[in-house]
Amino acid sequence: MPGSPSPTWAAGPGARAAVVLAVPPGLRAEFFGARDPAGPGGVAERLRDLAEVLPVDDPADVDALRAALAGADVLVSSWGMPRLTGELLAAAPRVGLLAHTGAAITPYVGADAFARGVRVTQAGQGMARSVAEVALTFTLALLHRTHRYDHALRGGGDWATASVAPERHEILGSRIGVVGASRTGRAYIEVVRALGARVQVTDPTLSAADAADLGVELVELPRLLATSRIVALHAPSLPETRHLLGARELALLADGAGLVNTARSWLVDERALLAELATGRIDAALDVFDREPLPVEHAFRGLPNVLLTPHRAAGTVECRRRQGDIVLAEVQRYLTGAALDHEVGPDALTRVG
């Protein structure tokens, strides 16, 4: 269509690309190694031969974003940025690439951007290892009940009382259930299998051959829930995965089982989970919640069988640098006409969230 960007950026004589960096300064430092995008090790230094960098410190500032996009060829997005759709898309006539620093793209781009020819990449691969390691940490904590001991000792319980907990288990030989063979799911499978876990997976997109290659058993969700000592969630946030685990599914978990969620609270009916946890029958380790920040008065905070972290599973130094490296490499490939390594199509809006 007229005014649509080319599939790859094509520079005219003397032309210079412009990259909008819609990333807050703090995250910019984590992703690209310098608070000042023009400073040593910053994105401007690494792209100086390719592009002019236009930082937008507050991605939610629509006016500032619109002004920067008017002359931009590439948009680097981060959390909090409004969707590149409708009026905002119209204000970005030259933008041909949206490079997202995270994984899920639906909050930041819509079908109309794809229809216009905007190419989209994401850096979810950079997050897989760190999230998998946190999920492993949660798994070991639930198996050994370390969170229960910590709650009891910090809560002022006497030594004998604090020493009481449900049965504890090693990961060696434990049956671990994985819901979703995503990138993070596969990274988690790798680390728990390395420690001797027996892994079963439910994922409608996983073939029997792929399951065999991963060294896992492919099973239906009810069986996985009923027979796993730990259930770890690694599925995407899609309409069909909304409250994948409700009251009926949570009731299938065996007494003493543990639930690990480093994915999205979208996957679990939080009220049903709270009701199940309040009985003390199961344990959980959660990094994601329906309301974030988690309210101070939330009942999760007072339960001794729950381990909580404030949505920081992907926050390691190494993870942020990998994400930044992926984004920078994709922008460079786009501007030089090379093939993109992490490109997604419009099907990603319904496949990976």
C-alpha positions as CSV (number, residue, x, y, z in Angstrom):
1,M,0.0,0.0,0.0
2,P,1.2,3.6,-0.6
3,G,3.4,4.8,2.2
4,S,4.2,1.3,3.5
5,P,7.8,0.6,4.5
6,S,9.9,-1.8,2.5
7,P,10.4,-5.3,3.8
8,T,13.9,-4.2,4.7
9,W,15.3,-0.7,5.1
10,A,16.7,0.8,2.0
11,A,18.9,3.9,2.3
12,G,18.9,6.5,-0.3
13,P,22.0,8.5,-1.1
14,G,23.3,10.1,2.1
15,A,20.3,8.7,4.1
16,R,20.7,7.8,7.7
17,A,18.3,5.6,9.6
18,A,16.7,6.7,12.9
19,V,15.9,4.4,15.8
20,V,13.5,5.3,18.5
21,L,14.5,3.7,21.8
22,A,11.3,3.6,23.8
23,V,13.0,2.2,26.9
24,P,13.2,3.9,30.3
25,P,16.7,5.0,31.4
26,G,17.0,2.3,34.1
27,L,16.1,-0.5,31.7
28,R,18.2,1.1,29.0
29,A,21.2,0.7,31.3
30,E,20.4,-2.9,32.0
31,F,19.8,-3.8,28.3
32,F,22.6,-1.8,26.7
33,G,25.1,-1.1,29.4
34,A,24.9,2.6,29.8
35,R,22.4,5.0,31.3
36,D,23.1,7.6,28.7
37,P,22.4,6.0,25.3
38,A,25.2,8.2,23.8
39,G,27.6,7.1,26.5
40,P,30.4,4.5,26.4
41,G,29.0,1.0,25.7
42,G,25.6,2.5,25.0
43,V,23.3,1.7,22.1
44,A,24.2,4.9,20.3
45,E,27.9,4.0,20.3
46,R,27.1,0.5,18.9
47,L,24.8,1.9,16.3
48,R,26.6,5.1,15.5
49,D,27.6,4.0,12.0
50,L,24.1,2.9,11.2
51,A,21.6,5.1,12.8
52,E,20.6,8.1,14.8
53,V,19.2,7.1,18.2
54,L,16.1,8.9,19.5
55,P,15.5,8.0,23.2
56,V,12.1,8.2,24.7
57,D,12.5,8.0,28.5
58,D,8.9,7.4,29.3
59,P,7.4,4.9,26.7
60,A,3.9,5.6,28.1
61,D,4.3,9.3,27.0
62,V,2.2,9.1,23.8
63,D,3.0,12.7,22.7
64,A,6.8,12.2,23.1
65,L,6.5,8.8,21.4
66,R,4.5,10.2,18.5
67,A,6.9,13.0,17.9
68,A,9.9,10.7,17.9
69,L,8.2,8.2,15.5
70,A,7.5,10.8,12.9
71,G,11.0,10.5,11.5
72,A,11.9,7.0,12.6
73,D,12.7,3.9,10.7
74,V,12.9,1.5,13.7
75,L,11.1,1.3,17.0
76,V,12.6,-0.5,20.0
77,S,9.8,-1.2,22.4
78,S,9.8,-2.0,26.1
79,W,7.2,-2.6,28.9
80,G,4.7,0.2,29.3
81,M,4.7,1.4,25.7
82,P,1.2,1.8,24.1
83,R,0.3,-0.4,21.2
84,L,1.7,0.6,17.8
85,T,-1.7,0.7,16.2
86,G,-4.3,3.2,14.8
87,E,-3.3,6.8,15.3
88,L,0.2,6.0,16.7
89,L,0.9,3.7,13.7
90,A,-0.3,6.5,11.3
91,A,2.2,8.8,13.0
92,A,5.1,6.5,12.1
93,P,5.0,6.3,8.3
94,R,8.6,5.2,7.9
95,V,8.8,2.6,10.7
96,G,9.5,-0.8,9.2
97,L,10.7,-2.7,12.2
98,L,9.5,-3.0,15.8
99,A,12.1,-4.7,17.9
100,H,10.7,-5.7,21.3
101,T,13.0,-6.1,24.2
102,G,10.7,-8.7,25.9
103,A,8.8,-11.7,24.7
104,A,5.0,-11.2,24.4
105,I,4.2,-8.8,21.6
106,T,0.4,-8.4,21.7
107,P,0.5,-5.4,24.1
108,Y,2.8,-3.5,21.7
109,V,1.7,-4.3,18.1
110,G,-1.5,-5.3,16.3
111,A,-2.6,-6.9,13.1
112,D,-2.8,-3.6,11.3
113,A,1.0,-3.1,11.8
114,F,1.7,-6.5,10.2
115,A,-0.8,-5.7,7.4
116,R,1.1,-2.5,6.7
117,G,4.4,-4.4,6.4
118,V,6.0,-3.6,9.7
119,R,8.3,-6.4,10.7
120,V,8.4,-7.5,14.3
121,T,11.2,-9.2,16.4
122,Q,11.3,-10.1,20.1
123,A,14.0,-11.0,22.6
124,G,12.2,-13.7,24.5
125,Q,15.0,-16.2,23.9
126,G,17.2,-14.0,26.1
127,M,14.9,-14.5,29.0
128,A,14.6,-18.3,28.9
129,R,17.6,-19.3,31.0
130,S,17.0,-16.9,33.9
131,V,13.3,-17.7,34.2
132,A,14.1,-21.4,34.1
133,E,16.7,-21.0,36.9
134,V,14.1,-19.2,39.0
135,A,11.6,-21.9,38.3
136,L,14.2,-24.5,39.3
137,T,14.9,-22.5,42.5
138,F,11.2,-22.5,43.3
139,T,11.0,-26.2,42.5
140,L,13.8,-27.1,45.0
141,A,12.4,-24.8,47.6
142,L,9.0,-26.4,47.4
143,L,10.4,-29.9,47.4
144,H,12.5,-29.2,50.5
145,R,9.9,-26.9,52.2
146,T,12.5,-24.2,52.8
147,H,9.9,-21.5,52.5
148,R,7.8,-23.1,55.3
149,Y,10.9,-23.2,57.6
150,D,11.7,-19.6,56.8
151,H,8.2,-18.4,57.4
152,A,8.1,-20.2,60.8
153,L,11.4,-19.0,62.0
154,R,10.9,-15.4,60.9
155,G,7.4,-15.5,62.4
156,G,8.7,-16.1,65.9
157,G,7.9,-19.8,66.1
158,D,9.9,-21.9,68.6
159,W,12.5,-24.3,67.2
160,A,10.4,-27.4,67.5
161,T,7.4,-25.9,65.9
162,A,9.4,-24.4,63.1
163,S,10.9,-27.8,62.4
164,V,7.6,-29.3,61.4
165,A,6.8,-29.5,57.7
166,P,5.1,-31.9,55.3
167,E,7.2,-34.6,53.7
168,R,10.3,-33.4,51.8
169,H,11.8,-34.8,48.6
170,E,14.8,-34.7,46.4
171,I,14.4,-33.7,42.8
172,L,16.2,-36.9,41.8
173,G,13.5,-39.3,40.7
174,S,10.7,-36.8,41.4
175,R,8.0,-36.5,38.7
176,I,7.9,-32.9,37.5
177,G,5.0,-31.7,35.3
178,V,5.6,-28.9,32.8
179,V,2.6,-27.0,31.3
180,G,3.9,-25.6,28.0
181,A,7.0,-26.5,26.1
182,S,7.9,-22.9,25.4
183,R,11.5,-21.5,25.3
184,T,11.4,-21.1,29.0
185,G,9.6,-24.5,29.4
186,R,12.4,-26.2,27.4
187,A,15.1,-24.4,29.4
188,Y,13.4,-25.6,32.6
189,I,13.1,-29.1,31.3
190,E,16.8,-29.1,30.6
191,V,17.9,-28.1,34.1
192,V,15.5,-30.3,36.0
193,R,16.3,-33.3,33.9
194,A,20.0,-32.7,34.5
195,L,19.2,-33.1,38.2
196,G,17.5,-36.4,37.7
197,A,13.8,-35.4,37.5
198,R,11.3,-37.5,35.6
199,V,9.5,-34.9,33.4
200,Q,6.1,-35.1,31.8
201,V,4.7,-32.3,29.6
202,T,1.3,-31.1,28.4
203,D,1.3,-28.9,25.3
204,P,-1.1,-29.2,22.4
205,T,1.6,-28.0,20.0
206,L,4.2,-30.6,21.0
207,S,4.4,-33.7,18.9
208,A,5.3,-37.1,20.2
209,A,8.6,-37.0,18.3
210,D,9.4,-33.6,19.8
211,A,8.6,-34.9,23.3
212,A,10.9,-37.9,22.7
213,D,13.7,-35.5,21.6
214,L,13.2,-33.5,24.8
215,G,13.3,-36.7,26.9
216,V,9.9,-36.1,28.3
217,E,6.6,-38.0,28.4
218,L,3.7,-36.2,26.7
219,V,0.5,-36.5,28.7
220,E,-2.9,-34.8,29.1
221,L,-3.3,-32.0,31.6
222,P,-5.5,-33.9,34.1
223,R,-3.0,-36.7,34.4
224,L,-0.1,-34.3,34.7
225,L,-1.8,-32.5,37.5
226,A,-2.7,-35.7,39.4
227,T,0.7,-37.4,39.1
228,S,3.3,-34.6,39.4
229,R,5.1,-33.7,42.6
230,I,5.7,-30.2,41.2
231,V,3.8,-28.5,38.4
232,A,5.6,-25.7,36.6
233,L,3.7,-23.3,34.3
234,H,5.4,-22.1,31.1
235,A,2.4,-21.6,28.7
236,P,1.7,-18.4,26.8
237,S,-1.1,-16.0,27.7
238,L,-3.7,-16.7,25.0
239,P,-7.5,-16.7,25.1
240,E,-7.6,-20.5,25.4
241,T,-5.1,-20.5,28.3
242,R,-7.1,-18.1,30.4
243,H,-7.6,-19.8,33.9
244,L,-6.2,-23.0,32.5
245,L,-6.0,-24.0,36.1
246,G,-9.2,-23.4,37.9
247,A,-10.7,-24.9,41.0
248,R,-11.4,-28.3,39.3
249,E,-7.9,-28.6,38.0
250,L,-6.2,-27.4,41.2
251,A,-8.2,-30.1,43.1
252,L,-6.4,-32.7,41.0
253,L,-3.1,-31.9,42.6
254,A,-2.0,-34.5,45.1
255,D,-1.7,-33.6,48.7
256,G,1.8,-32.0,49.3
257,A,2.3,-31.1,45.6
258,G,3.7,-27.8,44.6
259,L,2.7,-25.2,41.9
260,V,5.4,-23.0,40.3
261,N,4.3,-20.0,38.2
262,T,7.0,-17.8,36.6
263,A,4.8,-17.4,33.5
264,R,1.6,-15.3,33.9
265,S,-1.1,-15.2,36.5
266,W,-3.5,-15.3,33.5
267,L,-3.0,-19.1,33.5
268,V,-4.4,-19.6,37.0
269,D,-7.7,-18.6,38.6
270,E,-6.1,-16.7,41.5
271,R,-9.2,-16.9,43.8
272,A,-9.3,-20.7,43.3
273,L,-5.6,-21.0,44.0
274,L,-5.9,-18.9,47.2
275,A,-8.7,-21.1,48.4
276,E,-6.7,-24.2,47.8
277,L,-3.6,-22.8,49.4
278,A,-5.5,-21.7,52.4
279,T,-6.2,-25.3,53.3
280,G,-2.5,-26.0,53.5
281,R,-2.9,-29.0,51.2
282,I,-0.5,-27.8,48.5
283,D,2.3,-25.3,48.3
284,A,3.1,-22.7,45.6
285,A,5.9,-20.4,44.5
286,L,4.7,-17.4,42.5
287,D,6.4,-14.6,40.6
288,V,3.3,-13.3,38.9
289,F,0.0,-12.0,40.2
290,D,-3.3,-10.6,38.9
291,R,-2.6,-7.3,40.6
292,E,1.0,-5.9,40.4
293,P,2.3,-4.5,42.6
294,L,0.9,-7.2,44.9
295,P,-1.2,-5.3,47.5
296,V,0.3,-5.3,51.0
297,E,-2.8,-6.7,52.4
298,H,-3.1,-9.6,49.9
299,A,-3.7,-13.0,51.5
300,F,-0.9,-14.6,49.7
301,R,1.6,-12.6,51.8
302,G,0.4,-14.3,55.0
303,L,0.4,-17.9,54.0
304,P,3.3,-20.1,55.3
305,N,3.0,-22.5,52.3
306,V,3.6,-19.8,49.7
307,L,6.9,-18.4,48.3
308,L,6.6,-15.0,46.6
309,T,8.9,-12.9,44.4
310,P,7.8,-9.6,42.8
311,H,7.8,-10.5,39.1
312,R,11.6,-10.5,38.8
313,A,12.4,-13.9,37.4
314,A,13.9,-12.5,34.2
315,G,15.8,-9.7,36.0
316,T,19.4,-11.1,36.0
317,V,22.3,-9.0,34.6
318,E,23.0,-11.8,32.1
319,C,19.4,-11.9,30.9
320,R,19.1,-8.2,30.4
321,R,22.4,-8.1,28.4
322,R,21.2,-11.0,26.2
323,Q,18.0,-9.2,25.5
324,G,19.8,-6.1,24.6
325,D,22.3,-8.0,22.4
326,I,19.4,-9.7,20.6
327,V,17.7,-6.3,19.9
328,L,20.8,-4.6,18.8
329,A,21.7,-7.4,16.5
330,E,18.2,-7.5,15.0
331,V,18.2,-3.8,14.3
332,Q,21.6,-4.0,12.7
333,R,20.4,-6.9,10.5
334,Y,17.4,-5.0,9.4
335,L,19.3,-1.9,8.5
336,T,21.9,-3.8,6.6
337,G,19.4,-6.0,4.8
338,A,20.4,-9.3,6.5
339,A,17.9,-12.0,7.5
340,L,16.3,-11.5,11.0
341,D,16.9,-14.2,13.5
342,H,14.1,-13.5,15.9
343,E,11.3,-12.4,13.6
344,V,7.7,-13.3,14.3
345,G,4.6,-13.0,12.1
346,P,1.0,-12.1,12.8
347,D,0.3,-15.6,13.9
348,A,2.4,-14.8,17.0
349,L,-0.5,-12.6,18.2
350,T,-2.5,-15.8,18.9
351,R,0.3,-18.3,19.4
352,V,2.7,-16.7,21.9
353,G,0.8,-13.7,23.2
